[in-house]
Amino acid sequence: MNVNLVSPVENGNNFVVRFKEDIIIPERSKVYLNFASFSRENDVELYEDQDIKLLVMNDDIRPSLLPTAPFIENTLFHPTHFTIPKGTYNYQKLYTLITAGINGILTNPANPTDMSMYRAVSIADIDNTDAQITAGQVSFSLGLMKANITTVPHRDMTIDTQNFVNGDTDTDTCAYQKNSANATVNTGLKKQNVVGAGAFDASASGFTLNVQDRTVGTYTGQQLQGAGAGATIDFSTKIEGLINGNDNSFVVGFDASGANSADKTVGTYDDVPLIGGTGSGASVSFQVDGTGAILRSSIIIIDSGDIAGAQYAVDDLLTISNTVGTPSPTGGTQDTILKVSELRKIIDFQTIRVNNQGNGYTAGDVLTISNTVPNTIGGASATTHDTIQLLFLQPSAGLPYFDNYALSLRHYWHMGYNDNTPYDNTNMIRFETRKSATDMLADNGRLAIGLGSSEIALGINASDGAYPLNSGARTGGLNATTSDGVSKNPQYLPLDSAGSAKHLVGYAMVEIDATRITPTLKVFMPQKANGSWAVNGINTWDSCNQPITAMKNVFSINLANITGYDVSNTFKGGIQTYYDHQDLDNERLYFRVLNLNKSINGNEPITNDMVIYDSKTGINVAFFPDTFFKATDNTKIDYGTVSGFPSGDFNDNLTSLQGSGDKTVGQHNNIDITTTTGTGAGLQISFEVSADGHINFSSLVVNKSGDGYKVGDEITIPNNQGVGGTANSKLKIKVLDSVAGGNRINSQIPFNVICSALTQGDGFEHITAPFFTKHDNKPLSMVYKYEIEGDEEISRYLNLHTADDRIQGHSDFLHPNTGDAMNPNLIHLEGMNLDWRNESYSISLKELPIKNYKNSEKKSQGGFGKTILANCPVPFSDAQSYATKSKQMITATYKPNYQVISNLYNQASATNHFSVEIRKLASDKPANEIKKSVVNFTIMPPDDYKGNINSVDLISNQ
């Protein structure tokens, strides 16, 4: 007997079907499922309210402490979760609720910090087609990403008036220019091209002709020997004209006939012009011997040729006319033809540049460029040198250096990735020079721009920025001076990294250097001590609060070799800090220098052809370690003072250790405190001694805060300053004021933009970056990594971890500092219906005495018997969609590959209805999502049955 049960609409999982007549079930019958069909909405069904939580460890938040006292950990969110009510949700509705829930957490007014740099990934960020959305076959990303650039926009740099020297913003709205006269040191050579009013005399009187055999090329760091000391120059050599020598070196031969070598008038001929060839202006002298032939060994070059115009070439054929000369070389039947075999190689005066001006020179000094020291430039012998004569010295003495700088008022948002974040939303410092590289070259200009820190500049461990600071030399801000310019700099000390080269100090610096022959882009990184980069380079720093003793040149490139850049134009570049999105576990902040001299689509990501230098792939790999920002040893950055204790009983802050009795009663003022343990110094307090001879702790007043103290330090009130008592009083510091915590906070987001120019009027036309203002009240927070946790139901749909998963050690960290919704550090799901397509179901019939067994996924030892007709594994795995007037439905049909027959072992019976219940197979929960179903099954009598299965008499006769 076949039975077909069709559910009512909108109730496909629990329904009753009644018949007009009884259905006979013989004794010992068998039953099996033929097929079942299930229809459901193409949606997510939540049977209970579901919570989603954002979880962030304090160690992954910057700042980790709130700036306002008392210092407490930054919890970031309040509250940390939102709720999705139970119900049925399509893609758009559920995704909208999730987006709104995450954004609600981020913008909650009760949050202790400002989270406006982040937002939830939204529908608009995902590239789903209308057809995908309609069918429910959508892809989406879940998590936090960078807010639109309008939140922390690329804005023009504003100069910090507490951190600039000798620079300003011009009236034409340039970003920065040096406004002071060029600063120089020592007494030395003029540092400019020698063309015109140059440093050297280019005439023959100042430059010997003893120059043959010079190797053509470029030479750097060549020492000038003679008067004065220390000067070095760069220059190039070139082929100039005919070389002076005998016929064997100059003349290969005459014409083939040789007839022109005879019949010349005997005598000496001076300054006879050479005619022909590719050059011009050369002349020679020679003799005609008694045979009437030119004596080839007597040929001497009087003028090597016009070096400013057309120049000669090897193998040129040059003519000595038989009619032109003084006296006229009359005679001979033909002109004399000479062939050029060698040309003169000389120093090109136009390329001479001073890179170290030295000192002690006087105009008119004759200096020697050695042909052997420090590396050979050729010459006929070891004693053959070139000499040059000084014309000018540098006015006011010598070599310019960076005597100016400006820090940005706002801080730079350094969090970002090298992913597909659109260009307009990247965290990047963008700059444009005021002058072209060509103009900078004429001015001997040099620019510097990079990462500095106002916290370090003002003193990360001094409340007032006083200079010098207790932990070492730093800038004093507006009052910074450059002293002698040799080892000082307006920022951090010292500056001398390589010989006499002076560089602007910072955490990552880019220089546009036009002080040499070729304008060059250079990258410098700091060292905390001289010596090995591997030991002292920034990769090894355990805090940002380190002295900088040297700037290491880690990269250089000729500006003319940068694709798309014309040296006659201003230079446009970028500096981007980034975490490698494929290697985030290392927590290393790299940076790269970018070429922005071409048209850029702001909606497209940064491409590899834009990268000039990458600190991750350079020869000297450079990065900021996590300890640079967090300083695992807080003493590296957390040097607070004991000024401004919280109001209330002083016992809340100091614990008496000993010697508090027998004091002289009365008021004791300006008592100097000594430190028993710890590193602090300079504290001075006043207090009152009560009538019982004990110090009244609540009367303590701090007169001088001192510095360098830490929680746990023991300090001593000596009894030898009129305080009295049988012993000193020792106290232990329990709490410090805001300076300690504030330094720790401010050190974790340390970067400002810093810039400088070498020559007056030079600087940057534009400087922009994602600048933001640091506030003590609700500070803007940075998140390095976080987790999303969900309740059980919604976690299955969204592929989240649950609280139980985390207890068992399962967690997936996500990273939010991206503008790319497809970044792999977000949660990505292909198909919103992914989870329920893998759902399996069981069908029960209450009126049949079926007894099959199962358990639920929660209870592996909790098996039980049920009236299960059949189990239907994953019927929706290949389901088909169809549309109704109001919704999108999906239908699946399950047909067993082979019959699973259940024996009923029943007495004969009859029923006029069947109750169908469909449950989820794994959890045994009602399958409320099934809106319509059809169950078709067969009831079979036993094999030996001989009665009429349709007769009720069968029952009454039993």
PyMOL commands that set and color helices and strands:
alter all, ss='L'
color gray80, all
select helices_A, chain A and resi 58-60+91-107+123-125+130-135+247-250+259-261+296-298+423-425+437-443+454-458+477-479+533-536+538-540+559-561+584-586+608-610+626-630+634-636+650-652+738-748+792-798+803-807+836-838+875-878+953-956
alter helices_A, ss='H'
color red, helices_A
select strands_A, chain A and resi 2-6+14-25+30-41+44-46+50-55+61-62+81-84+87-89+118-120+139-142+144-146+154-156+159-165+167-168+176-178+184-185+200-201+218-226+232-242+267-273+283-288+300-303+317-320+336-339+343-356+366-369+386-390+399-400+405-408+411-412+428-436+446-452+496-498+501-502+508-513+520-527+550-558+570-579+589-595+611-614+654-658+666-672+674-677+684-689+695-704+714-717+729-733+752-757+763-772+782-783+787-790+827-830+841-845+852-854+864-866+868-872+880-883+888-894+902-903+909-920+930-940
alter strands_A, ss='S'
color yellow, strands_A
deselect
rebuild
show_as cartoon
